């Protein structure tokens, strides 16, 4: 079956893995990667598939309604997988408006553009909105987020994603737009931008810099290997029930301090250093405002209905992630110096 799939944010961390999954797995699909190439968007993430005949890159910003209308009119996509988002909580605290513009207004712009070209025939169409477990707020020491958990966002980032989720559902209920949603736990893996915990710590260990840990380090997160997430998105996009949502988690709960200690242990082994060398860099820092104590996802629905489950344990996925970063230190140097932004900004000038 020939389809045209528009993937937003496809040059980012999760998006690039989704783009690769679809380009490689579905050679008869035309995959359009739409990305604004902001600081976390990097076309180096897709060097291995950029010459495939079923792949097209479009540089555009989802906050620009006219640009979105033009892209949808030109490419006439049958499906949208929407991953473009501002995603770093610390940045949202410093500049909440940017998160409203991208995560809320940008999502509404895409919904408007999709509705405009699909409204006369929703058959075979689908808008897949990719969101986060942070919209559910915080858990205590027990329990899990389910698809029925009440929304309770605590940061500007999670509030903006919660708003976008509501708009997606509203367009389904009001206009009949065919949609699915996924809410995922913390992703990790290759190509992860080093403002996030795991790649930041890998980078800092390589350069003997402090490993910052908020508060007492006992904040707990459920970790999801990004390649497993891409496969889950593939399943939900193709087989999920219209109008429904699915939680995607790795069944891998770790306190931050224990995660960092495991990362340090593996890094010392892989770098041939004495055990404890990396851990000596751990530095406790002032806590983040509104920091949620624990997130944990119940992913039993996607497992029962669609047969998805994680393919690796956290220790296995972490080892694969470290190996990738150690083998791609040039990539890491590029994204930490900004050289890649200059390189790609001089090569790509829009659609």
N, C-alpha and C positions, 0 to 999 in steps of 0.2 A: 504494500500500500504506500503510495507516494503522499507525503505530507510536507508542509512547510511549517517548521517550528521556530518561533522567535524566543530566544533565551536572553533575558536581560541580566546584566551583571556578569556576563560570561567570561570576562577577563579577570574576574576576582578569584578568590580562593575556592569557595564551593562551586561557583559558577563554571570555572574552567574545567573542573572534574565532571560536571554535568554535561557541558559541551562535548568533551572528549567521549564520554559514555555514549551519547547520542550519535555523534559523527561516526564513530567506529562501529557501533552496533547496528545502526540503521543506515546503510549506504544509499538506500532509496529515498531517504528523507533529505530535504534541504534544510540545513541548520543555519539560522541567522543569529549571529552573536552580536547583541547590541550592548555597548558599554561606553561610558563617558570618559574612561581612562583617567579617573581621579587617582589619588595617591596609591590606593590599594588595587587598582586595575592594572594588569601587566600582561601584555601580549606574549611575553616570553613564556608565560605559563602554557601556551598553546603552540609553541614552535613545532612540535612533533606532528600536528595535524593541520597546520595552517594552509598547506598546499592541497588538501583533499578537495576533490571536485564538488562535494556536497556541503562545503563550509564557506560561509560568507561573513565578513566582519563589517559592522556598521558603527561608526563613532557618532554617538548622539546621547543627549541628556534627557532622562525621563521627566525632568521638571519642566521641559519645554513641550507644551501641548501641541503646538503647530508641527514641531519636528516629529512627535509620535504619530500624529495623523498622517504625515507624509510617508513615514516608514511603513505604517500599516497599509496605506493605499498602494505603495509601490510593491511590497512583498506579499500582501494578502495571506498572512499566516493562518494556518488551520488551528494552531495551538500556541499558547504563550506559557513559558515557564519563567516566573518572575522572581529573580533573586537579587536584582539591583537594590542595594540598601546601604545606608550608613549603619555600621554595626558595632562600633566600639563604645562601651558604656562611658568610659572616662571622657571621650570626646563629646558625648551627648551632654554631659554635665557642664562642660565648658561652652558649648554652643548648641543649645537645644533647637534653635530655629532651623539650623541646617538639617536636622533629623526630621523635623516636620516637613520641610520642603521636599526632601528626597523620599522619605518613607511613606508619608501621607499623600501629599500633593502628587508626587511622582506615580504612586500606585493608582490614584484616581485618574490621572491622565491616561494611563495604560488601559484602565477599565473603560474609559470613554472611547478611546480609539478602537478597542476591540468591539465594543457594543456597536459602534458606528458601521463597521464593515460586516458584522455577523448578524445584526438584528433581524434581517429578513430570512435568515436560515442558520439556526444554531446547530444543525445536524453535523456531527463529526467534529465539532469545535470544542475546545477546552482551555480554560484559563487556570493555571496551577500557580497558586500563591505560596511561596516558601517563607515560613515564619519561624518563630523561636519559642522555646519553653518559658522564656522570661516574661511573657505576657501573663503568665499565671501567678506571678509573685513569688513568694518564698514558702518552703515547706518547713515543718518542724523536724525532729529527729527521725520521724517515721512517715510512711505514706508516700504516694506517688502522684504525679500529675496524670490525669486521664483526659480524654477528649471532652469530657463533661465538666472539668474543673472550671470554676468561676474565674474570670479574668480579674487580676489584681496587680497591675504593673506598678513598679516603684521608682524606676529611673526614667528620664526623658527618652532614652532609647526604647525601653520596653513599652512605654506609653505610645510612642509613635508606631511601633509594630502592632500593638493592640488595636490602634485606630485603623491601620491599614487592613487588618483582619476583618474588622467590622464592616468596612467599606466593601470588601470583596463579597462578604455574605449578603450585604444589602443589595448589591447589584444582581446577585442571584435571586434574592427574594422579590425585588422590585421589577427587574427587567427580564428575569429568566435566564440571565447569562450563565452558561455552563461552567461551573467552577469546582475545584478541589483545593484543599489547604493541607499543608503539612507543618507541624510545629516540632522543631528538632532540638536536641540537647547540644552541648558544646562540641563543635567539630575540631578535629586536629588531623594533621597529615601533611603530605608534600605541598609545597607552594604557599604555605600559610604565612601571611604577612606578619613580620616580627614586632608588631605592637601587642600581639596576643601572647598569653602566658607561655605556652610551650616553645614556639619559635624564638620568643624573646630570651628565654632561659638558655636555649641552645646557642644562640648568638652570643650571649653574655659569657657563657662558659668558655666558648672558643676564644674570647678576647679578655678573659680573666676580669670581668666586670661583675659588680654585685648582682645577686638574684633577688629582686624585690618581692616581698611577700606581705600582703595586706594583713594588718591586725595580728591575730595569733595563728593565722594560716589554717584555721579549721573550717573555712568555708568549703562546702561540698558541692561537687558538680558531677553530672553524668556525662561521660565522654564518648563521642561517636566518631569513628574513623571515617574520613571524608569520602573515601571510595565506596564504603558501605552506604553512606547517605545518598550518593549519586545513584546507586542502584535502587534505593528505596524510592527516590523521586521518579525514576523510570517506571517502576511498578505502579505507583499511585497515579501518575499521569495517564498511563494506558489502561489501568484496571480499576482504579478507585471509583467509588460510587459518587455520582454527580451530587454536588452540594454538600459533600461530607468532608470531614477532616480526619487526619491520621497523625498520631504522635510517633516520632522516630527517635529512639534512644539507643544507646549502646549497651545498656545493662552493665555499666562500668562506673560505679560511684567511687570517687576518690576525694579525700580532703586535699586542699591545695598543697599543704606542707608534705603530705605523703607522696603526692604526685611528683613534686620537685625532688624529693629525696630519691625516688625511683629513677627519675630522669638523670640525676647526678650520678647514681650508681652505674647506669648504663653508659653514660658519657665517659666516665673514668675507665671503664672496661674498653670501650671502643677507641679511646685516645691513648690507651696504654699507660694511664696515669695511676698513681697510688690511690686506693679507695679513700674517700674523704676529701680529695682535692677539690672537686667541684662543690661539694656540700659546704665547704668552708666559705663559699661566696654568698650563702644565704643571708639576707639582710631583711629584718622585719621593718616595715614602714607604716606610716599613719594610715588608718583605715579609710576606705572610700565611702563617701556619703551614700546613705540608702542601700548599703550592701546587703543583698539577700543571702541568708545563711546557707540554704540548701536547695538545689534543684535535683529532681529525679523523675524520669519519665517512665510511665507504664506503656510499653510498646506492644502489648499483647494483641491489640486490635489489628495492627498491620501484619502481625505474625499470623493470626488466626484467619484473617480474610484474604490476605495476599501472599502469605507464605514467606515474608521477609524476616530475616534475622541477621545479626552481625556475623561477619565471617572471621573476625579476629578478636582475641582478648585485648585488653588495654596494653598489657606488657608487650604483646606481639606487635600491635599497631604502633606503639611508641618506638620500638626498635626499628621498624620500617621507616618511621618518620625521621628518626635521628640519622639513619643511613642515608636517606635522601638528602638531608641538609648537608651532611658531611661530603657527599658526592657532588653537591651543587653550591659550593661556597661562592662561586662567581655570581650566581643568581642572588644569593643572600647579600653579597657586597653591593650589587646594583640597587636592590630595594632599600638598603639602609643608607645609601649615599644620594639617591635621587637621580643617578646617571641614566637609568632606564627611562625616566619621564622625558628627559631631553631627547633621547634617542627615538622614542616612539612618537613624541609630539612633532618631530620633524619628518616622520614617515607617513603619518596618517592625518588626513585633513578633512575627514567627514565622509559621509556616504556619497 
